[in-house]
Amino acid sequence: MSAPGLPTWLAREIEVIRALGGEFRMESRLGRDCSLEDLRRDFHAVFLAIGAQGSRGLDCLGEELAIPAIDFLGQVAGGVSPRTGTEVVVFGGGNTAMDAARTAIRLGAGSVRVLYRRTRREMPCLMSEVESAEAEGVVLETLIAPARLARAAGGGFEITCLRMDLGAPDESGRARPVPVPGSEFSLHATCVLAAIGQTVEAGALCAGDLKLSSRGIAVNPLTLATNLEGVFAGGDAVSGADLAVRAVAAGRLAAVSMDQFLAGRRVHGDPEMVTVLMGKMQEEELAEFFRGIEASPRACTPELPVEERVKSFAEVDLGFSDESAQSEAGRCMNCGCWKAGVCSLRQLATEYGADPARFAGARRRFHRDSAHPEIVFESGKCILCGACVAAAAGVGEGLGLAIVGRGFEATVAVPLRGTMIEALPSAARLVAEVCPTGAFSVKTNGNGGCSHGTC
């Protein structure tokens, strides 16, 4: 599998999949070159990740005259420069709308307006995208919806719009936009782009009795299994247009479920990991947590000057310098447990279905000992397994560690009220490695260690 201009990182990812035994059949379209029934006949398990390639219409008279923003952006990415004319109107409020508007500016449009039926606060796009678009000359107008789109006598399009107001909440709990009586107005455009949303092109799937939902393919959310045995689906094909990272997560969940299915086990997906929170911290605990943390402003990402970026498709965000990146990373307060992903106690609790709240006792106080140059000790995470005590004793240097106290108050500590440096002059990293819960953690880049987050 190869393609001209394929990014190096993507080519490497593909080669890894090929090396693992993956086979690629390019230029094969579901519904044209094969059917879902063909796939079910030839393979024991099928995962549908066809995305949401279709575009929603403007839901008004003449909507077919608008160009889908996804198609518009696809043409530009493919090296084609669509003719937009001087006046471009974009309907929508998502990132695609902002991308289309900023692209139209770069193609030479003198006037680019984004019209959205809800308020600015309700726009689903990143506000940084809106601000960048406005800096480049895009005009955003909210609480406006299209009513009719028609070709203008002198060329271009005549758009009839309605001003909107917020009415009763809809099924999602948001106020539903309703037209303001007598608020019709018209505007002219040489190009109209529709960025209302994306849909799943499910025509090729309906013939196979696959159950669909209002957003796409219907699945069990815990397993991503469809109503057809051996068929799984995920990503935008299930959720509708969404973030790429969620599609990646869906791929992982589907892989777990398909592995269970192919092995003949009960398909139950990937159970949610047991999570325990430290709870609300007291004033003195917060003081200890924030000790040593210096307030510093967030670093601003350098950007290409507006007058330069509107003339080309060069990267706008120039990225941090090494110094700025290190400084920004140093602002992290480490508010999550560093061992949350590999915590043995958490994994076993998940496997056996343990309920941390079943036998709730007194809340353990937050305490952090970060005096040692290599490790951090948080006694609240200790389960008194004794692994650290044995590891330190095996090295045989320093005071070592011991379990002190009785009952719920028992904890690991340094004998004779010594310091952690006196206890572990050479065994610190070993102790952190054997600790199953993250009570002992290795410091990284001079940070003070993990904190009171999930563990």
ROMI-433750 format. One record per residue (C-alpha): chain; x, y, z. Coordinates in Angstrom, 2 decimals. Layout:
+-------+---------+---------+---------+
| rovex |       x |       y |       z |
+-------+---------+---------+---------+
|     A |       X |       Y |       Z |
...
+-------+---------+---------+---------+
This chain:
+-------+---------+---------+---------+
| rovex |       x |       y |       z |
+-------+---------+---------+---------+
|     A |    0.00 |    0.00 |    0.00 |
|     A |    1.47 |    3.33 |   -0.99 |
|     A |    0.24 |    6.73 |   -1.95 |
|     A |    2.08 |    9.79 |   -3.21 |
|     A |    2.51 |   12.43 |   -0.57 |
|     A |    1.60 |   10.07 |    2.27 |
|     A |    2.95 |   11.49 |    5.57 |
|     A |    5.98 |    9.59 |    6.86 |
|     A |    4.40 |    8.89 |   10.24 |
|     A |    1.29 |    7.46 |    8.58 |
|     A |    3.35 |    5.29 |    6.25 |
|     A |    5.18 |    3.89 |    9.28 |
|     A |    1.91 |    3.14 |   11.06 |
|     A |    0.67 |    1.30 |    7.98 |
|     A |    3.84 |   -0.74 |    7.75 |
|     A |    3.45 |   -1.82 |   11.39 |
|     A |   -0.06 |   -3.08 |   10.64 |
|     A |    1.20 |   -4.86 |    7.51 |
|     A |    4.03 |   -6.48 |    9.50 |
|     A |    1.47 |   -7.80 |   11.97 |
|     A |   -0.36 |   -9.55 |    9.13 |
|     A |   -2.82 |   -6.85 |    8.07 |
|     A |   -3.96 |   -6.86 |    4.45 |
|     A |   -5.06 |   -3.72 |    2.61 |
|     A |   -7.51 |   -3.80 |   -0.28 |
|     A |   -7.62 |   -0.34 |   -1.73 |
|     A |  -10.21 |    1.12 |   -4.11 |
|     A |  -12.82 |   -1.24 |   -2.66 |
|     A |  -16.13 |    0.39 |   -1.79 |
|     A |  -18.76 |   -1.19 |    0.44 |
|     A |  -21.96 |   -1.46 |   -1.58 |
|     A |  -20.14 |   -1.30 |   -4.90 |
|     A |  -17.35 |   -3.89 |   -4.77 |
|     A |  -18.69 |   -5.95 |   -1.89 |
|     A |  -21.70 |   -6.14 |    0.40 |
|     A |  -21.95 |   -6.55 |    4.14 |
|     A |  -23.20 |  -10.09 |    3.55 |
|     A |  -20.07 |  -10.81 |    1.47 |
|     A |  -17.89 |   -9.65 |    4.34 |
|     A |  -19.83 |  -11.73 |    6.88 |
|     A |  -19.44 |  -14.78 |    4.66 |
|     A |  -15.69 |  -14.32 |    4.16 |
|     A |  -14.71 |  -13.23 |    7.69 |
|     A |  -15.63 |  -14.39 |   11.17 |
|     A |  -15.81 |  -10.80 |   12.51 |
|     A |  -16.37 |   -7.48 |   10.77 |
|     A |  -15.70 |   -3.98 |   12.11 |
|     A |  -17.43 |   -1.11 |   10.33 |
|     A |  -15.52 |    2.16 |   10.65 |
|     A |  -16.82 |    3.92 |    7.56 |
|     A |  -17.04 |    7.36 |    9.18 |
|     A |  -19.65 |   10.02 |    8.52 |
|     A |  -18.91 |   11.01 |    4.94 |
|     A |  -22.25 |   12.56 |    4.03 |
|     A |  -23.26 |   16.19 |    4.59 |
|     A |  -26.49 |   17.48 |    6.08 |
|     A |  -28.49 |   19.89 |    3.99 |
|     A |  -29.62 |   23.37 |    5.04 |
|     A |  -33.19 |   22.13 |    5.52 |
|     A |  -34.65 |   24.92 |    3.43 |
|     A |  -35.92 |   25.52 |   -0.10 |
|     A |  -33.05 |   25.40 |   -2.59 |
|     A |  -30.66 |   23.64 |   -0.20 |
|     A |  -29.22 |   21.65 |   -3.11 |
|     A |  -27.57 |   24.85 |   -4.40 |
|     A |  -25.23 |   25.00 |   -1.40 |
|     A |  -21.87 |   23.24 |   -1.61 |
|     A |  -21.17 |   20.80 |    1.26 |
|     A |  -18.26 |   22.27 |    3.23 |
|     A |  -16.67 |   18.82 |    3.53 |
|     A |  -16.60 |   18.47 |   -0.27 |
|     A |  -15.24 |   22.01 |   -0.58 |
|     A |  -12.40 |   21.31 |    1.85 |
|     A |  -11.70 |   17.96 |    0.19 |
|     A |  -11.22 |   19.63 |   -3.18 |
|     A |   -8.80 |   22.15 |   -1.71 |
|     A |   -6.85 |   19.41 |    0.08 |
|     A |   -6.65 |   17.54 |   -3.22 |
|     A |   -5.05 |   20.49 |   -4.96 |
|     A |   -8.17 |   21.95 |   -6.58 |
|     A |   -9.05 |   25.59 |   -5.93 |
|     A |  -12.86 |   25.95 |   -6.22 |
|     A |  -14.15 |   29.27 |   -7.51 |
|     A |  -15.80 |   31.04 |   -4.61 |
|     A |  -16.21 |   34.52 |   -6.06 |
|     A |  -16.00 |   37.55 |   -3.78 |
|     A |  -18.88 |   36.93 |   -1.35 |
|     A |  -18.96 |   33.66 |    0.57 |
|     A |  -21.59 |   32.68 |    3.12 |
|     A |  -21.04 |   29.68 |    5.38 |
|     A |  -23.91 |   28.17 |    7.38 |
|     A |  -22.86 |   26.31 |   10.54 |
|     A |  -21.06 |   26.73 |   13.82 |
|     A |  -18.61 |   23.85 |   14.07 |
|     A |  -14.93 |   23.49 |   13.31 |
|     A |  -15.77 |   22.54 |    9.71 |
|     A |  -17.55 |   25.88 |    9.27 |
|     A |  -14.50 |   27.73 |   10.59 |
|     A |  -12.15 |   25.70 |    8.36 |
|     A |  -14.30 |   26.43 |    5.31 |
|     A |  -14.50 |   30.15 |    6.09 |
|     A |  -10.75 |   30.50 |    6.65 |
|     A |  -10.09 |   28.51 |    3.48 |
|     A |  -12.37 |   30.83 |    1.48 |
|     A |  -10.32 |   33.79 |    2.74 |
|     A |   -7.17 |   32.14 |    1.46 |
|     A |   -8.77 |   31.50 |   -1.92 |
|     A |   -9.29 |   35.24 |   -2.34 |
|     A |  -12.87 |   35.88 |   -1.21 |
|     A |  -13.24 |   39.51 |   -0.17 |
|     A |  -16.22 |   38.92 |    2.12 |
|     A |  -16.75 |   35.77 |    4.19 |
|     A |  -19.67 |   35.50 |    6.61 |
|     A |  -20.48 |   32.61 |    8.96 |
|     A |  -24.15 |   32.43 |    9.93 |
|     A |  -25.20 |   30.26 |   12.88 |
|     A |  -28.71 |   29.59 |   14.17 |
|     A |  -27.74 |   29.55 |   17.86 |
|     A |  -25.68 |   31.85 |   20.08 |
|     A |  -21.93 |   32.26 |   20.03 |
|     A |  -21.71 |   30.52 |   23.39 |
|     A |  -23.44 |   27.43 |   21.96 |
|     A |  -21.13 |   27.03 |   18.99 |
|     A |  -19.63 |   23.51 |   19.05 |
|     A |  -16.31 |   24.62 |   17.57 |
|     A |  -13.22 |   25.63 |   19.47 |
|     A |  -13.38 |   29.31 |   20.41 |
|     A |   -9.76 |   29.66 |   19.40 |
|     A |  -10.86 |   28.76 |   15.85 |
|     A |  -13.51 |   31.48 |   15.93 |
|     A |  -11.04 |   34.07 |   17.20 |
|     A |   -8.47 |   33.13 |   14.55 |
|     A |  -11.12 |   33.30 |   11.82 |
|     A |  -12.29 |   36.73 |   12.95 |
|     A |   -8.69 |   37.96 |   13.08 |
|     A |   -8.39 |   36.93 |    9.42 |
|     A |  -11.49 |   38.90 |    8.40 |
|     A |  -14.33 |   36.37 |    8.78 |
|     A |  -17.56 |   37.93 |   10.07 |
|     A |  -19.62 |   35.79 |   12.46 |
|     A |  -23.35 |   36.43 |   12.87 |
|     A |  -25.44 |   34.33 |   15.24 |
|     A |  -29.16 |   33.59 |   15.69 |
|     A |  -29.66 |   33.50 |   11.91 |
|     A |  -31.07 |   30.56 |    9.90 |
|     A |  -31.60 |   30.06 |    6.15 |
|     A |  -35.18 |   30.03 |    4.83 |
|     A |  -34.64 |   29.94 |    1.07 |
|     A |  -31.77 |   29.76 |   -1.39 |
|     A |  -32.22 |   30.73 |   -5.04 |
|     A |  -30.10 |   31.73 |   -8.00 |
|     A |  -29.86 |   35.51 |   -8.46 |
|     A |  -30.69 |   37.07 |  -11.81 |
|     A |  -27.29 |   38.74 |  -12.13 |
|     A |  -25.35 |   35.66 |  -11.01 |
|     A |  -24.64 |   34.23 |   -7.62 |
|     A |  -27.31 |   33.42 |   -5.07 |
|     A |  -30.05 |   35.23 |   -3.23 |
|     A |  -30.39 |   33.96 |    0.34 |
|     A |  -33.50 |   34.60 |    2.42 |
|     A |  -32.72 |   34.36 |    6.12 |
|     A |  -34.66 |   34.51 |    9.36 |
|     A |  -33.54 |   35.97 |   12.64 |
|     A |  -33.93 |   33.52 |   15.50 |
|     A |  -34.76 |   33.70 |   19.17 |
|     A |  -34.32 |   31.06 |   21.88 |
|     A |  -37.50 |   29.19 |   22.79 |
|     A |  -38.32 |   26.12 |   24.89 |
|     A |  -35.58 |   23.51 |   25.53 |
|     A |  -35.19 |   20.65 |   23.06 |
|     A |  -34.47 |   16.99 |   23.87 |
|     A |  -30.87 |   17.83 |   24.75 |
|     A |  -31.93 |   20.50 |   27.25 |
|     A |  -30.75 |   23.41 |   25.12 |
|     A |  -33.08 |   26.26 |   24.21 |
|     A |  -34.54 |   25.59 |   20.79 |
|     A |  -34.04 |   28.38 |   18.20 |
|     A |  -37.36 |   29.68 |   16.84 |
|     A |  -37.90 |   32.19 |   14.03 |
|     A |  -38.73 |   35.77 |   14.97 |
|     A |  -41.99 |   36.76 |   13.19 |
|     A |  -41.45 |   39.27 |   10.40 |
|     A |  -37.65 |   39.06 |   10.62 |
|     A |  -36.97 |   37.95 |    7.03 |
|     A |  -34.07 |   39.60 |    5.25 |
|     A |  -32.04 |   38.84 |    2.15 |
|     A |  -28.38 |   38.82 |    1.30 |
|     A |  -26.35 |   38.04 |   -1.80 |
|     A |  -23.52 |   35.53 |   -2.13 |
|     A |  -21.34 |   34.22 |   -4.93 |
|     A |  -20.83 |   30.95 |   -3.02 |
|     A |  -22.82 |   29.24 |   -0.27 |
|     A |  -21.23 |   26.53 |    1.88 |
|     A |  -23.22 |   24.18 |    4.12 |
|     A |  -21.42 |   23.09 |    7.28 |
|     A |  -24.46 |   22.00 |    9.26 |
|     A |  -23.12 |   18.55 |   10.11 |
|     A |  -22.15 |   15.18 |    8.70 |
|     A |  -24.16 |   12.01 |    8.26 |
|     A |  -23.44 |    8.33 |    7.79 |
|     A |  -23.99 |    7.12 |    4.24 |
|     A |  -25.79 |    3.95 |    5.26 |
|     A |  -27.37 |    2.97 |    1.95 |
|     A |  -25.00 |    0.03 |    1.49 |
|     A |  -25.79 |   -1.24 |    4.98 |
|     A |  -29.57 |   -1.29 |    4.91 |
|     A |  -29.70 |   -4.32 |    2.58 |
|     A |  -28.03 |   -6.46 |    5.25 |
|     A |  -30.72 |   -5.84 |    7.91 |
|     A |  -28.26 |   -3.85 |    9.97 |
|     A |  -30.07 |   -1.80 |   12.60 |
|     A |  -29.50 |    1.95 |   12.37 |
|     A |  -29.96 |    4.80 |   14.83 |
|     A |  -30.66 |    8.50 |   14.34 |
|     A |  -26.88 |    9.12 |   14.20 |
|     A |  -25.69 |    6.10 |   12.23 |
|     A |  -25.18 |    2.43 |   13.05 |
|     A |  -26.87 |    1.21 |   16.24 |
|     A |  -24.54 |   -0.65 |   18.62 |
|     A |  -24.32 |   -1.88 |   22.18 |
|     A |  -22.30 |    0.99 |   23.76 |
|     A |  -20.45 |   -1.41 |   26.08 |
|     A |  -19.24 |   -3.73 |   23.31 |
|     A |  -19.88 |   -1.92 |   19.99 |
|     A |  -21.66 |   -5.05 |   18.77 |
|     A |  -24.44 |   -4.48 |   16.23 |
|     A |  -27.64 |   -6.51 |   15.93 |
|     A |  -25.85 |   -8.82 |   13.46 |
|     A |  -23.70 |  -11.56 |   14.96 |
|     A |  -20.00 |  -10.95 |   14.40 |
|     A |  -20.50 |   -7.40 |   13.14 |
|     A |  -19.15 |   -4.49 |   15.20 |
|     A |  -19.02 |   -0.76 |   14.44 |
|     A |  -17.47 |    2.38 |   15.90 |
|     A |  -16.24 |    5.90 |   15.34 |
|     A |  -18.22 |    8.51 |   13.42 |
|     A |  -20.27 |    5.73 |   11.80 |
|     A |  -21.90 |    5.22 |   15.22 |
|     A |  -21.66 |    8.58 |   16.98 |
|     A |  -21.91 |   10.92 |   14.03 |
|     A |  -19.13 |   13.45 |   13.42 |
|     A |  -16.97 |   13.55 |   16.53 |
|     A |  -13.38 |   13.90 |   17.72 |
|     A |  -10.76 |   11.64 |   16.14 |
|     A |   -9.45 |   10.48 |   19.51 |
|     A |  -12.90 |    9.04 |   20.33 |
|     A |  -12.80 |    7.05 |   17.11 |
|     A |   -9.42 |    5.67 |   18.19 |
|     A |  -10.93 |    4.68 |   21.56 |
|     A |  -13.80 |    2.96 |   19.73 |
|     A |  -11.30 |    0.98 |   17.67 |
|     A |   -9.64 |   -0.26 |   20.83 |
|     A |  -12.96 |   -1.25 |   22.43 |
|     A |  -14.04 |   -3.04 |   19.26 |
|     A |  -10.75 |   -4.96 |   19.18 |
|     A |  -11.32 |   -6.15 |   22.76 |
|     A |  -14.91 |   -7.21 |   21.97 |
|     A |  -13.96 |   -8.96 |   18.73 |
|     A |  -11.16 |  -10.83 |   20.52 |
|     A |  -13.72 |  -12.09 |   23.03 |
|     A |  -16.10 |  -13.05 |   20.22 |
|     A |  -13.47 |  -14.90 |   18.17 |
|     A |  -12.26 |  -16.77 |   21.26 |
|     A |  -15.78 |  -17.99 |   21.96 |
|     A |  -16.02 |  -16.08 |   25.24 |
|     A |  -18.88 |  -13.90 |   26.42 |
|     A |  -18.64 |  -10.54 |   24.68 |
|     A |  -18.70 |   -7.96 |   27.47 |
|     A |  -16.26 |   -5.35 |   26.17 |
|     A |  -13.64 |   -3.61 |   28.25 |
|     A |  -14.98 |   -3.03 |   31.80 |
|     A |  -14.59 |    0.44 |   33.26 |
|     A |  -11.63 |    0.57 |   35.60 |
|     A |  -12.32 |    0.94 |   39.30 |
|     A |  -11.42 |    4.46 |   40.38 |
|     A |  -10.94 |    5.75 |   43.92 |
|     A |  -10.80 |    9.47 |   44.69 |
|     A |   -9.07 |   11.01 |   47.66 |
|     A |  -12.09 |   13.26 |   48.22 |
|     A |  -12.34 |   16.88 |   49.26 |
|     A |   -9.11 |   18.08 |   50.81 |
|     A |   -8.85 |   20.12 |   53.98 |
|     A |   -7.19 |   23.55 |   54.11 |
|     A |   -3.91 |   22.21 |   55.50 |
|     A |   -3.86 |   19.43 |   52.90 |
|     A |   -4.36 |   21.92 |   50.09 |
|     A |   -1.53 |   24.02 |   51.49 |
|     A |    0.72 |   20.97 |   51.41 |
|     A |   -0.38 |   20.07 |   47.91 |
|     A |    0.33 |   23.55 |   46.55 |
|     A |    3.60 |   23.94 |   48.43 |
|     A |    6.45 |   24.45 |   46.00 |
|     A |    4.17 |   25.28 |   43.07 |
|     A |    4.91 |   28.66 |   41.54 |
|     A |    2.20 |   30.59 |   39.73 |
|     A |    3.16 |   31.35 |   36.15 |
|     A |    1.16 |   32.48 |   33.09 |
|     A |    0.37 |   30.13 |   30.24 |
|     A |    2.72 |   30.40 |   27.30 |
|     A |    1.14 |   31.69 |   24.09 |
|     A |    1.68 |   29.62 |   20.95 |
|     A |    3.47 |   31.72 |   18.33 |
|     A |    1.41 |   32.23 |   15.18 |
|     A |    2.12 |   33.29 |   11.65 |
|     A |    1.18 |   36.99 |   11.26 |
|     A |   -2.34 |   37.47 |    9.91 |
|     A |   -1.19 |   39.38 |    6.84 |
|     A |    1.00 |   36.40 |    5.87 |
|     A |   -1.25 |   33.48 |    6.74 |
|     A |   -4.27 |   34.69 |    4.73 |
|     A |   -2.17 |   34.50 |    1.56 |
|     A |   -1.29 |   30.81 |    1.79 |
|     A |   -2.08 |   27.52 |    3.48 |
|     A |    1.11 |   27.58 |    5.54 |
|     A |    0.88 |   26.30 |    9.11 |
|     A |   -0.58 |   29.00 |   11.35 |
|     A |    0.52 |   27.65 |   14.74 |
|     A |    4.30 |   27.72 |   14.73 |
|     A |    4.73 |   25.66 |   17.92 |
|     A |    6.77 |   26.21 |   21.05 |
|     A |   10.52 |   26.52 |   21.18 |
|     A |   12.25 |   23.85 |   23.27 |
|     A |   12.60 |   26.31 |   26.12 |
|     A |    8.94 |   27.37 |   26.02 |
|     A |    7.76 |   23.76 |   25.77 |
|     A |    9.78 |   22.76 |   28.82 |
|     A |    8.55 |   25.78 |   30.73 |
|     A |    4.92 |   25.01 |   29.85 |
|     A |    5.32 |   21.35 |   30.82 |
|     A |    6.80 |   22.50 |   34.14 |
|     A |    3.52 |   24.28 |   34.96 |
|     A |    1.76 |   20.91 |   35.26 |
|     A |    0.51 |   20.32 |   38.81 |
|     A |    0.38 |   16.51 |   38.33 |
|     A |   -3.20 |   16.24 |   39.56 |
|     A |   -3.54 |   12.58 |   38.56 |
|     A |   -1.93 |    9.42 |   39.90 |
|     A |    1.17 |    8.53 |   37.91 |
|     A |    0.47 |    4.82 |   38.25 |
|     A |   -3.26 |    4.89 |   37.50 |
|     A |   -2.73 |    2.95 |   34.27 |
|     A |   -0.58 |    0.18 |   35.78 |
|     A |   -1.84 |    0.10 |   39.37 |
|     A |   -2.06 |   -3.59 |   40.34 |
|     A |   -4.70 |   -2.92 |   42.98 |
|     A |   -6.87 |   -1.07 |   40.47 |
|     A |   -6.53 |   -3.83 |   37.88 |
|     A |   -7.40 |   -6.58 |   40.36 |
|     A |  -10.32 |   -4.57 |   41.77 |
|     A |  -11.68 |   -4.20 |   38.25 |
|     A |  -11.17 |   -7.87 |   37.42 |
|     A |  -12.96 |   -9.09 |   40.54 |
|     A |  -15.65 |   -6.41 |   40.57 |
|     A |  -14.62 |   -4.85 |   43.87 |
|     A |  -16.68 |   -1.94 |   45.18 |
|     A |  -14.47 |    0.56 |   47.05 |
|     A |  -17.51 |    2.08 |   48.76 |
|     A |  -18.85 |   -1.19 |   50.20 |
|     A |  -16.71 |   -1.05 |   53.34 |
|     A |  -16.05 |    2.66 |   53.58 |
|     A |  -13.86 |    3.74 |   56.47 |
|     A |  -12.33 |    6.97 |   57.60 |
|     A |  -10.85 |    9.09 |   54.83 |
|     A |   -7.08 |    8.96 |   54.60 |
|     A |   -5.42 |   12.32 |   54.79 |
|     A |   -3.29 |   13.54 |   51.94 |
|     A |    0.41 |   13.62 |   52.75 |
|     A |    3.34 |   13.84 |   50.39 |
|     A |    7.02 |   13.36 |   51.19 |
|     A |    9.05 |   14.67 |   48.24 |
|     A |   12.31 |   15.34 |   50.08 |
|     A |   14.09 |   12.46 |   48.36 |
|     A |   15.76 |   13.55 |   45.09 |
|     A |   14.53 |   10.50 |   43.16 |
|     A |   11.12 |    9.50 |   44.50 |
|     A |    7.91 |   10.77 |   46.08 |
|     A |    6.00 |    8.98 |   48.85 |
|     A |    2.25 |    9.41 |   49.38 |
|     A |    1.18 |    7.37 |   52.36 |
|     A |   -2.54 |    7.64 |   51.52 |
|     A |   -2.05 |    5.21 |   48.64 |
|     A |   -0.19 |    2.56 |   50.67 |
|     A |   -1.97 |   -0.81 |   51.12 |
|     A |    0.66 |   -2.20 |   53.54 |
|     A |    1.70 |   -4.99 |   51.17 |
|     A |    5.27 |   -4.80 |   52.50 |
|     A |    6.90 |   -5.01 |   49.05 |
|     A |    8.83 |   -1.79 |   49.63 |
|     A |   10.01 |   -2.92 |   53.07 |
|     A |   11.34 |   -6.18 |   51.63 |
|     A |   12.99 |   -4.45 |   48.66 |
|     A |   14.80 |   -1.95 |   50.87 |
|     A |   15.91 |   -4.71 |   53.24 |
|     A |   17.25 |   -6.71 |   50.31 |
|     A |   19.55 |   -3.87 |   49.29 |
|     A |   20.74 |   -3.55 |   52.88 |
|     A |   21.77 |    0.11 |   52.79 |
|     A |   20.42 |    2.94 |   54.91 |
|     A |   17.73 |    2.76 |   57.55 |
|     A |   15.30 |    0.98 |   55.26 |
|     A |   11.53 |    1.03 |   55.72 |
|     A |    9.11 |   -0.43 |   58.25 |
|     A |    5.37 |   -0.64 |   58.90 |
|     A |    4.53 |    1.49 |   61.91 |
|     A |    1.31 |    2.08 |   63.84 |
|     A |   -1.70 |   -0.18 |   64.21 |
|     A |   -5.05 |   -0.65 |   62.55 |
|     A |   -6.31 |    1.87 |   60.05 |
|     A |   -3.56 |    4.32 |   60.99 |
|     A |   -0.75 |    1.87 |   60.17 |
|     A |    1.58 |    3.04 |   57.42 |
|     A |    5.04 |    2.62 |   55.95 |
|     A |    7.60 |    4.95 |   57.46 |
|     A |   11.30 |    5.40 |   58.09 |
|     A |   12.49 |    3.82 |   61.38 |
|     A |   13.80 |    6.05 |   64.16 |
|     A |   11.96 |    9.04 |   62.62 |
|     A |   14.62 |    9.26 |   59.93 |
|     A |   14.28 |   10.89 |   56.54 |
|     A |   13.53 |    9.15 |   53.27 |
|     A |   17.04 |    9.99 |   52.07 |
|     A |   18.48 |    8.18 |   55.11 |
|     A |   16.14 |    5.26 |   54.50 |
|     A |   16.78 |    4.77 |   50.79 |
|     A |   20.21 |    6.05 |   49.76 |
|     A |   20.39 |    3.58 |   46.83 |
|     A |   17.14 |    1.58 |   46.78 |
|     A |   14.70 |    4.39 |   46.01 |
|     A |   13.98 |    3.51 |   42.39 |
|     A |   13.70 |   -0.19 |   43.21 |
|     A |   11.13 |    0.61 |   45.89 |
|     A |    9.12 |    2.68 |   43.40 |
|     A |    9.22 |   -0.15 |   40.87 |
|     A |    7.88 |   -2.78 |   43.28 |
|     A |    5.16 |   -0.53 |   44.74 |
|     A |    1.89 |   -1.79 |   43.18 |
|     A |   -0.25 |    1.31 |   43.83 |
|     A |    1.90 |    4.38 |   43.23 |
|     A |    2.45 |    5.20 |   46.91 |
|     A |    6.11 |    5.40 |   45.85 |
|     A |    6.67 |    7.04 |   42.46 |
|     A |    9.76 |    8.10 |   40.56 |
|     A |   10.14 |   11.83 |   40.01 |
|     A |   10.37 |   13.03 |   36.41 |
|     A |   12.01 |   16.24 |   35.17 |
|     A |   12.26 |   17.61 |   38.68 |
|     A |    8.52 |   17.58 |   39.36 |
|     A |    7.32 |   17.04 |   42.86 |
|     A |    5.64 |   13.71 |   42.16 |
|     A |    2.09 |   12.50 |   41.77 |
|     A |   -0.74 |   13.98 |   43.75 |
|     A |   -4.19 |   13.33 |   45.10 |
|     A |   -5.87 |   12.35 |   41.84 |
|     A |   -7.38 |    9.03 |   40.89 |
|     A |   -5.54 |    5.94 |   42.00 |
+-------+---------+---------+---------+
